[in-house]
Amino acid sequence: MKAVLLSSTYYLDPAVAGLSGDAERLFTRAMAYCGAAETRGFVPQSVLKTFGIRSVSRRVLELIASRLWVETDTDMDGNPVRGYYFRNWDPWQESGNKLVERRRNDAERQRRKRQRSRESHDPVSRDMSRDVTPPIEVKAKEGTYVPSRASHVSDARDPSETPGSPVDVDGWKLVRALIPIEHPQAVRTALAIESGALLKSGTPEPDVHAALERWLAKPNLGPRTLPSLVSEVIRERVPATATPGRGTSTAKAEGWLNLGQQLATPNSQKAIDQ
């Protein structure tokens, strides 16, 4: 408010006529403050000393005693602020109050308009506020997967939590059960991929399980050494014979061959005739 209304005969009011000169100055200066600050007649206690009035606390008591001011613990908006308000502010400043209220409403409308404008130009806000389409379900797909370099970053998510994860589920179960979570996620993911490939190729699960335990016990081994560790497990379970690669059927065949060669010799034929 650029101005407040003060009656040209205000000084004739008995309540004002009984005030000291400093109390009257406080009254008029506080009224001007309320108009400039648009507080609708509320005077915060914290601003009293800015009016340049001597013994301002006494002058406040005069205004309260004259029923010109009312002491309060809240401002006109209900905020907890200690101060005072003019008892007859609304009748005196009705036109000013309407102007202040209109300006506040205009400011609020402008604020809402700017907010809507920002939302209409911000695709993220618009999508979040207007998108009501249900989320698309993604089903996990089985098949051959060649991991890219990006899948081995240190902050990769748990494959079991990602829809359509490329890591074999059974391979990941083994890794999750055996390899502590303190190991880098990239290493655990690579082990799960190797384990899944071994299982799909026909390697028994106990052999893969044992290979993972060996990997855990041996330092300085990378995840791609898992197939070699499976071979170690198999070699220990099936010891090598004196002649590698020769089974029982091969030995029997060689026995019959040797017997036939012996019968074909002249000495063997003579022994049979006798």
C-alpha positions as CSV (number, residue, x, y, z in Angstrom):
1,M,0.0,0.0,0.0
2,K,1.4,3.4,-1.0
3,A,-0.8,5.2,1.6
4,V,-3.0,4.5,4.6
5,L,-6.2,6.4,5.5
6,L,-6.0,8.5,8.6
7,S,-9.0,10.6,9.6
8,S,-8.4,14.4,9.6
9,T,-10.0,14.5,13.0
10,Y,-8.3,11.4,14.5
11,Y,-6.6,13.5,17.2
12,L,-10.1,14.4,18.5
13,D,-10.8,10.8,19.4
14,P,-10.7,10.5,23.2
15,A,-8.5,7.4,23.0
16,V,-5.9,9.4,21.0
17,A,-6.3,12.6,22.9
18,G,-5.2,11.0,26.1
19,L,-1.9,9.7,24.6
20,S,1.5,11.2,25.2
21,G,3.3,12.8,22.3
22,D,5.6,9.8,21.8
23,A,2.7,7.3,22.1
24,E,0.9,9.2,19.3
25,R,4.0,9.3,17.1
26,L,4.3,5.5,17.7
27,F,0.7,5.1,16.7
28,T,1.0,7.0,13.4
29,R,4.4,5.6,12.5
30,A,3.3,2.0,13.2
31,M,0.2,2.6,11.0
32,A,2.5,3.8,8.1
33,Y,4.6,0.7,8.6
34,C,1.6,-1.6,8.4
35,G,0.6,0.0,5.1
36,A,4.1,-0.2,3.6
37,A,4.6,-3.8,4.7
38,E,1.0,-4.8,3.9
39,T,0.6,-6.6,7.3
40,R,-3.2,-5.7,7.5
41,G,-2.7,-3.9,10.8
42,F,-0.2,-6.2,12.5
43,V,2.9,-4.7,14.1
44,P,5.7,-7.2,15.0
45,Q,7.3,-6.5,18.3
46,S,10.7,-6.8,16.6
47,V,10.2,-3.6,14.5
48,L,9.2,-1.3,17.4
49,K,12.8,0.0,17.9
50,T,13.1,1.0,14.3
51,F,10.5,3.8,14.8
52,G,12.8,6.0,16.8
53,I,10.5,6.3,19.8
54,R,12.0,6.8,23.3
55,S,10.9,4.3,26.0
56,V,8.9,2.4,23.3
57,S,7.7,-0.2,25.8
58,R,5.9,2.4,27.8
59,R,4.3,3.8,24.7
60,V,3.1,0.4,23.7
61,L,1.4,0.0,27.1
62,E,-0.3,3.4,26.6
63,L,-1.7,2.2,23.2
64,I,-2.9,-1.1,24.8
65,A,-4.5,0.8,27.7
66,S,-6.2,3.1,25.3
67,R,-7.7,0.1,23.5
68,L,-6.0,1.2,20.3
69,W,-3.7,-1.8,20.1
70,V,-4.3,-5.5,21.1
71,E,-1.3,-7.7,22.1
72,T,-1.1,-11.0,20.2
73,D,1.2,-14.0,19.7
74,T,0.3,-14.6,16.0
75,D,0.3,-12.4,12.9
76,M,-2.8,-12.0,10.7
77,D,-2.0,-15.2,8.9
78,G,-1.8,-17.3,12.1
79,N,2.0,-17.5,12.1
80,P,3.6,-17.6,15.6
81,V,4.9,-14.0,15.8
82,R,4.7,-11.9,18.9
83,G,3.3,-8.4,18.3
84,Y,0.3,-6.1,18.3
85,Y,-2.5,-5.2,15.9
86,F,-4.7,-2.1,15.4
87,R,-8.1,-2.8,16.9
88,N,-10.0,-0.7,14.3
89,W,-7.7,-1.4,11.3
90,D,-10.3,-3.1,9.1
91,P,-12.9,-0.3,9.3
92,W,-10.3,2.4,8.8
93,Q,-8.5,0.7,5.9
94,E,-11.2,-1.3,4.2
95,S,-10.3,-0.1,0.7
96,G,-6.6,-0.7,1.4
97,N,-7.3,-4.2,2.7
98,K,-9.2,-5.0,-0.5
99,L,-6.4,-3.8,-2.6
100,V,-3.9,-5.9,-0.7
101,E,-6.1,-9.0,-0.9
102,R,-6.5,-8.4,-4.7
103,R,-2.8,-8.1,-5.2
104,R,-2.1,-11.3,-3.2
105,N,-4.7,-13.2,-5.2
106,D,-3.1,-11.9,-8.4
107,A,0.3,-12.9,-7.3
108,E,-1.0,-16.4,-6.4
109,R,-2.6,-16.8,-9.9
110,Q,0.6,-15.7,-11.6
111,R,2.6,-18.2,-9.5
112,R,0.2,-21.0,-10.5
113,K,0.3,-19.9,-14.1
114,R,4.1,-20.0,-14.1
115,Q,4.0,-23.5,-12.5
116,R,1.7,-24.8,-15.2
117,S,3.9,-23.3,-17.9
118,R,7.0,-25.0,-16.5
119,E,5.2,-28.3,-16.3
120,S,4.0,-28.0,-19.9
121,H,7.5,-27.4,-21.2
122,D,9.2,-29.9,-18.9
123,P,8.7,-33.4,-20.6
124,V,9.8,-35.2,-17.4
125,S,7.2,-33.4,-15.2
126,R,4.5,-33.8,-17.9
127,D,5.1,-37.5,-18.2
128,M,5.1,-38.0,-14.4
129,S,1.9,-36.1,-13.9
130,R,0.0,-37.3,-17.0
131,D,1.2,-40.8,-17.9
132,V,-1.4,-43.2,-16.7
133,T,-0.4,-46.2,-18.9
134,P,0.4,-49.4,-17.0
135,P,4.0,-50.6,-16.9
136,I,5.0,-53.0,-19.6
137,E,5.9,-56.5,-18.3
138,V,9.2,-57.8,-19.5
139,K,9.6,-61.6,-19.5
140,A,13.0,-63.2,-19.1
141,K,14.3,-64.8,-22.3
142,E,16.5,-67.8,-22.5
143,G,19.2,-68.2,-25.1
144,T,22.8,-67.5,-25.9
145,Y,24.1,-64.3,-24.6
146,V,27.4,-62.6,-25.3
147,P,28.1,-60.1,-22.5
148,S,29.3,-56.7,-23.5
149,R,31.9,-54.7,-21.6
150,A,29.2,-52.5,-20.1
151,S,27.8,-55.5,-18.2
152,H,31.0,-55.8,-16.2
153,V,31.0,-52.4,-14.5
154,S,31.5,-52.4,-10.8
155,D,28.1,-51.0,-10.0
156,A,26.2,-53.5,-12.1
157,R,22.8,-54.6,-10.6
158,D,22.1,-58.0,-9.2
159,P,21.2,-60.1,-12.3
160,S,18.6,-61.9,-10.4
161,E,16.8,-58.6,-9.8
162,T,16.8,-57.5,-13.5
163,P,13.9,-58.6,-15.8
164,G,15.2,-60.4,-18.8
165,S,18.6,-60.9,-17.2
166,P,21.2,-62.5,-19.6
167,V,22.8,-64.5,-16.7
168,D,21.6,-68.1,-16.4
169,V,19.4,-68.5,-13.4
170,D,20.9,-71.8,-12.2
171,G,24.4,-70.4,-12.6
172,W,23.5,-67.3,-10.6
173,K,22.0,-69.5,-7.8
174,L,25.3,-71.3,-7.4
175,V,27.3,-68.1,-7.4
176,R,25.0,-66.4,-4.9
177,A,25.2,-69.5,-2.6
178,L,29.0,-69.8,-2.7
179,I,30.7,-66.5,-3.5
180,P,30.5,-63.9,-0.8
181,I,28.8,-60.6,-1.7
182,E,32.0,-58.8,-0.8
183,H,33.5,-59.8,-4.1
184,P,33.0,-57.2,-6.9
185,Q,29.7,-57.5,-8.7
186,A,31.4,-57.8,-12.0
187,V,33.4,-60.8,-10.9
188,R,30.3,-62.5,-9.5
189,T,28.4,-61.9,-12.7
190,A,31.2,-63.3,-14.8
191,L,31.3,-66.4,-12.6
192,A,27.5,-66.8,-13.0
193,I,27.8,-66.6,-16.8
194,E,30.6,-69.3,-16.8
195,S,28.6,-71.5,-14.4
196,G,25.5,-71.2,-16.5
197,A,27.4,-72.1,-19.7
198,L,28.9,-75.2,-18.1
199,L,25.5,-76.3,-16.8
200,K,23.9,-75.9,-20.2
201,S,26.7,-77.8,-21.9
202,G,25.9,-80.8,-19.7
203,T,28.4,-80.4,-16.8
204,P,26.9,-81.9,-13.6
205,E,26.0,-79.3,-11.0
206,P,28.1,-80.9,-8.3
207,D,31.2,-80.5,-10.5
208,V,30.4,-76.8,-11.1
209,H,29.8,-76.4,-7.3
210,A,33.2,-78.0,-6.5
211,A,34.9,-75.8,-9.1
212,L,33.5,-72.7,-7.6
213,E,34.7,-73.7,-4.2
214,R,38.2,-74.3,-5.7
215,W,38.1,-70.8,-7.3
216,L,37.2,-69.3,-4.0
217,A,40.2,-71.0,-2.3
218,K,42.7,-70.1,-4.9
219,P,43.9,-66.4,-5.1
220,N,44.8,-64.6,-8.4
221,L,42.3,-66.6,-10.5
222,G,40.0,-64.9,-12.9
223,P,36.4,-66.0,-13.5
224,R,37.2,-67.5,-16.9
225,T,39.3,-70.2,-15.2
226,L,36.2,-72.0,-14.0
227,P,36.2,-74.6,-16.9
228,S,39.8,-75.5,-16.0
229,L,38.8,-76.0,-12.4
230,V,35.9,-78.3,-13.5
231,S,38.5,-80.4,-15.3
232,E,40.6,-80.6,-12.2
233,V,37.5,-81.9,-10.3
234,I,36.8,-84.5,-13.0
235,R,40.5,-85.7,-13.2
236,E,40.6,-86.3,-9.4
237,R,37.3,-88.2,-9.5
238,V,38.4,-90.4,-12.5
239,P,42.1,-91.2,-12.1
240,A,44.1,-91.6,-15.4
241,T,45.1,-95.2,-16.5
242,A,48.5,-96.2,-17.6
243,T,47.5,-95.6,-21.2
244,P,45.3,-92.5,-21.4
245,G,42.2,-92.8,-23.5
246,R,42.0,-96.7,-23.4
247,G,38.9,-98.1,-21.8
248,T,37.7,-101.6,-21.0
249,S,36.3,-102.3,-24.5
250,T,39.6,-101.3,-26.1
251,A,41.6,-103.7,-23.8
252,K,39.3,-106.6,-24.7
253,A,39.6,-105.9,-28.4
254,E,43.4,-105.9,-28.1
255,G,43.3,-109.2,-26.2
256,W,41.4,-110.9,-28.9
257,L,43.7,-109.5,-31.5
258,N,46.8,-110.8,-29.7
259,L,45.2,-114.2,-29.4
260,G,44.4,-114.3,-33.1
261,Q,48.0,-113.4,-34.0
262,Q,49.3,-116.2,-31.7
263,L,47.1,-118.8,-33.4
264,A,48.3,-117.7,-36.8
265,T,51.9,-118.6,-36.0
266,P,53.3,-122.1,-37.2
267,N,54.3,-123.1,-33.6
268,S,50.8,-122.4,-32.3
269,Q,49.3,-124.5,-35.2
270,K,51.5,-127.4,-34.4
271,A,50.6,-127.3,-30.7
272,I,46.9,-127.4,-31.7
273,D,47.4,-130.4,-34.0
274,Q,49.2,-132.4,-31.3
